[in-house]
Amino acid sequence: AIGQGTRTRLIGRERGYSGVGFGGISVGGIVNNRRQFGNLLTGVDHLPHTHNLEHNAFTMGRPEWGGHLADNLEAIVALHGAETIAAVIVEPMAGSTGVLVPPIGYLEKLREITRKHGILLIFDEVITGFGRVGGATASETLGVTPDIITMAKGLTNAAVPMGAVAISRHIHDGVVEGGPDGIELFHGYTYSGHPLAAAAGLATLDLYKSEGIFEHASSLHGYWQDAVHSLKGKRHIIDIRNMGIVAAIELAPHSGGVGKRGMQLFHKCFDNGLLVRATGDIIALSPPLILQKTHIDEIVGRIGELIETVD
Ligand SMILES: Cc1ncc(COP(=O)(O)O)c(C=O)c1O
């Protein structure tokens, strides 16, 4: 629409997850998803992920090491040519591959490099949006503004399926005003803007405000961080990391295979009334934002007891 039709490449990230549509798998970096579906979208490259136990194990909040990994984007730009790259897409905090917290300065640097080269920056905030890491978005919380934000889950409290994309004014004007007269945006699904989902979304946003949910969750960040990090030193635990009301507990893999120990702990938790998520040997925690300190004590206490019973 703005005369830059050579920009067709997308840059995703290793260990990224943006869902299981073709586009999401293409920019994502989970090998088991990727290997099932052939060549996926063409013209996609990937940044390295930022997870590094050697430098960052047991960091509370954002790690100090790793901001320089964003410089790999310069190498990718040099390889392909900036004028062939449309956008870089990352989750501000990677969720599904085990809570990879962005190193200090990392997202800032991605913003700087993309801006310099006229490349759009997309934050996939499907997990990080709506109070999960503090403000309405991770972008707001961290003070880094992308050009596009994708969102879902917390938008309707996941009670009704709905996703949304927020775009900056210059993209809107480029597409809507730069295109031919007629339909503003040649895109739409059968259920786009579904009235039921839109009503659920509006009601959810009202409740977030009237009940002060983001503020409540934010007031627990310190308590949550201290509680999850109190598990340091327990059997098998090789890392604990956290951001907002999210945490990951990484376990050393069992000699019987990767993921076995994580799954064992998952089942033990489930049988004892605690639902956690196991992604390989990483236990990911992302409890409802209405939680109270007693719930945090219960979650952490139970994991602390049960980890001692895992082989
Ligand atoms: C960051 C992120 N993006 C996207 C999705 C889901 O995308 P889809 O519904 O298209 O598979 C998820 C699901 O967990 C997610 O964590």
The ligand as an ORCA input file, in Angstrom:
! r2SCAN-3c Opt
* xyz 0 1
  C       2.175    -16.160     22.158
  C       1.042    -16.938     21.553
  N       0.562    -16.624     20.344
  C      -0.472    -17.292     19.795
  C      -1.061    -18.361     20.466
  C      -2.220    -19.094     19.868
  O      -2.382    -18.895     18.519
  P      -3.405    -19.786     17.650
  O      -4.716    -19.766     18.363
  O      -3.427    -19.097     16.340
  O      -2.843    -21.176     17.558
  C      -0.595    -18.720     21.723
  C      -1.199    -19.842     22.463
  O      -0.806    -20.240     23.499
  C       0.480    -18.005     22.275
  O       0.977    -18.333     23.474
*
